[in-house]
Amino acid sequence: MIPRLSAAKIAARDPETLEALRRGAAEAGFLTVTDTGLSAARMRFVIAAYGAFFDLPGDQKARVDMAATGANRGWGGPQSEQVDPAANPDYKEVFDCGFEAPDTGLSVYAPNLWPEKPEGFRQVIEAYYRDARAVALDLLRGIAEAIGQERGYFDDKFDRPMALLRGNYYPERPDWAGDMDFGIGAHTDYGCLTLLATDGVPGLEVMTPERGWLAANAGPGEFIINFGEMLEMWTDGAVKATLHRVLGSKEARISVPLFFNPNHDANVAPIGSGRVIRAGDHLSKRFNETYLHLKKA
């Protein structure tokens, strides 16, 4: 069972909602949330912008191909990622952008690559990236309070976040796809909190405690929330990172996850442990294991 919660009630510190948030984070590792302030109309507009990009001819998308870079900015074509090393590379396409801090020289803060078309694409995506980060931080404040920390515990760890916004395009499941082929293979997210918008087409499946697969879906204006390996480690298991995948179907699908990750130098070792684990080290390692062009590098 994936809890369905109101982000407005989380922000208002409603005790019953915070308790449901604590249980959902610890047990399911997945939530759906409403009342974020990001409307259904806004999300359809954002999803349409990604759809217009993915509809471009391949030679135009290739002008912002991340494979030509040492970072994860721009377009990633089919089979450019392999999140499950036991499966074949994922057949989806992606477009990634993130927080820019080129003065650092760090690939996790690399300059974004923006296509010339569709017109207005950059403006739409940058505005959503800004607003989605604010929603994600509010949710993390609720998590902090739910697990017994000060509400603002995470705030100063996210003022230069390694936050990655992605558009995923899952085409119809190809005729050639077999048992080892996925839109995205089974994996846990690498970072802290993922704020996922979708076009409403089913596809995401979450592993249950009984090792079965449970469909998870939310239409535009509602969001799926899940938690990553970094937050599970950081909270010493109070928050759970849960396996999930997209097998694919006869219907194409677009999803828009914001992977909300902390500053590069944030210490994400278990709270109170006295250890030091830099967030950037963990994230860079996992990126290098996933993106095929970074594996080769």
N, C-alpha and C positions, 0 to 999 in steps of 0.2 A: 504494500500500500504506500503510495507516494502522497505525502500530506499536501494539502492545498491551503495556502496562507495568504493573508493580506499584507502587502508591504507597508501600507499605511498604518496598520495596527502594530507591525514590528517597529516602525519609526516612533509610534506613540507609546511604546514600551508597555503594551497591553500584556499583563502577566500570563494569561492563558495562551496567548499567541507565542510569547517567548518560550514557554514550556513546550509547546508543540514544535517550535523551531529547534529547540535543544534535542528533542527526541528524534525528529526527522534527520537532523545532521548526524546524530550518533548511530541511528539504526538503518535508515534507508540510504542516506547519502545523497538523496534527490528530493527536491521539492518542486511544486509549481506555485508561482506567486502572481497575484493580481494587484491592482491599485498602485502601480509604480509611478504613475504620471506619464508614462510613455503609452500613448493611445494606440488603438487598433489601426486608425487611419495613418498615424505616423509610421507604424511598423510596416504597413502595406507599401508605403512610399519608399522606405528604406529597402525592403525586399525587392521591389520593382527596380530600384537602381542597380542592385547587384544582378538581377535578371537581365537587364539591358547590357551590362558589361559581359556577362557570360555568353550572351547571344552574338557578340562580336565575332568576326572571322578570326581564325586562329593566328594569322599573321599580325593582326592588330593587338591581340592579347600578348603575343610573344614580345612585343616592344617593352613590356614591363614584366618579363619573365624573371622570377627570383632565382632561377637556376644560373643566371649569369652573374649573380652576386654572392657574397659570403654571408648573407643574412636571410631572414624570412620576411621580406617586404615585396609586395607585388603579387603577380599571378603564379600559381602553381598548377601545372597541367595535370591531366590524368596520369596516375601512377607515379607522381612525384613524391609521395609520402608512403611510408610503411609503418603504421603505428603498432601493428602486431607482427613481430618478427617471424612468427610461425605461419603467417598467411602471406598471400601475394600482396604487392603494393596496391593501395586503395585506388579505386577507379574514379573517384570524385575529382572535381576541380576546386580550387580555392583562390581567394584574393585576401591578402593579409596587409594590415597597416598597424602601426603602433606608436608609442610615445617616442618622440625624437629628442635625442641629446647627442648630436654628432661630436661635440667637444670631448666626450668621454672615450671615443674610439672603440666602444663596445658594440658588438653586433646586435645585442638585444635592444639598443637604442638607435639603430641605423636609420638613415633618412628613408622616408616613404617613397615609393614609386607610384606615380599617378598617371593613369591613361589620359590621352587627349579626348577620347570619347568613352562613354556617352557624355554629352554636355551636362555640366552641373554635378557629375558623379562625385568629385572630390568634396564639394561643399556639403552635399547630403551626408556623405559618410563621415566627414570630420565632425559635423554637428552631432550626429548620433553617437560617435565615439566619446565625445565630451559628456553628453547627457547620460549615456549608459554607465560611464565610470562613476558618476555621482550616485546613481541607483545602486551599483554594486557596493560602493563604500557604505551606504546606509544599511545594506543587508549585512555587511561585515560587522558593523556596530552592533546590530542585533545579535549576531553570533557571539561576539565578545561578551555581551551581557548575559547571554544564555548559558555560557560555560563558566561564568563566575569571574570574569575580568572586568576592568573598567570599560565603560561603553566606548571610550575613545582610544582603547589600547592599540588598535591597528593604524590609527590615523597618520601618525608621523612616519610610518613604514611605507606609505603609499603616496608620498608627495612627488616622487619621480617613478611612477610604477612601470614595470615591464608588462604593461597591459596590452594584449594583442587582440585586435578586432578582426574577425574573419567572416567572409562570406563563403559558404559551402554550396556548391552545386552538385547535387546527386542526380545524374541522368537516369533514365529508365535502366533497370538492371539489364546488362548486356546479355545477349543470347549465349555468348561464349562463357559466361560466368559459371564457375563451379563451386565446390564446397570450400575452396580456399580464397574466394573472391568476395570482397565486401566494398560497399561505399566507404565505410571506415571500419577497420577490424576492431575486435574487442580490445579495450584499453581503459586505463584510468587516466584522467586528466593530470597534467604535470604540476600545475601550480596551486592556486588557492581556491578561488570561487569562479565558476562559469555561469554567466547570464546568457541564456540561450533563447533567441527568438526563432520562430519557424513560420512557414507559410501555411501551416495547418495540415499539410500532407503527412500521414503517418510514416514512420520509418525508424525512429530511435527506439532501441530496446535496452532495458536495464537488467542486469543479472540480479536475481532474487537470492535470499539466503539458502534456498533449496537448490540453487544452481540452475534454475530455469530462467527464461527470458520474459520480461514484462514490458509491454508497450508503454511508452511515455510520450504524451503529445500535449501540445498547447497551441491554440490558434493565435493569430496576431493580436497583440495587446495583453496577452498572458505570457509568462516566461517560465521556462524550466531552469531550475537552479541545481547545480551539482558541485561537488567539492573535489579538490585535487590532492595529489600525494603530498604536496608541500604543506597544505593546511592540516592534513591528517598527522604529519610528523610534528608540525609546530604546536598543535594542541595535544600532543601525546595521545592520540587516538580518540579524543572527545568528539572529533569530527571524522566522518568516514569517507574515503574515496572509493567509489563503487564502479565496477566494470560496466561498460556499455558499448554498443556497436550500432552500425546501420547496415543492414543486409541489403536493402534496396528492393524496389518493387517495379510494377509496370507503369508507375507514375513518377515523373521527375519531381524533385524536391529541392527547396532552398532553405537553408538555416543560417542563422547569424549568431555565432557565439562570441561573447566578449570573455576572453580569458584574463581575469583580473588578478594580476600577480604583483608582488611588492617591489620596492626599490631593489636594485642590484645588490647593494651592500646590507640589506636587512638580514638580521640574524633569525633564521627560521628553525633553529634547534628547539626541542621541546621546552616550553615555558618553564623557567625555574631550574633547568638542568645544569646550567653553568657551562654548557657546550657552545660552540660556535659553528654554525653551518650557514654559509652565505647563500642567499636565494639565487643570485646570479650563477653560481657554480652549479647548483642543482638544475636550473632551467637550461643552461647552455648544454650540459651533458645530455639531457633528454631531447633537446632539439637536434643535436648532432646524431642521435640514434634514430631519428624519425625522418627528417628531410633527406631525400636521397642525394641532393647536390651537396649537402653538408657532410654526409657520410663519406662521399668521395673526396672531399677536401681534407 
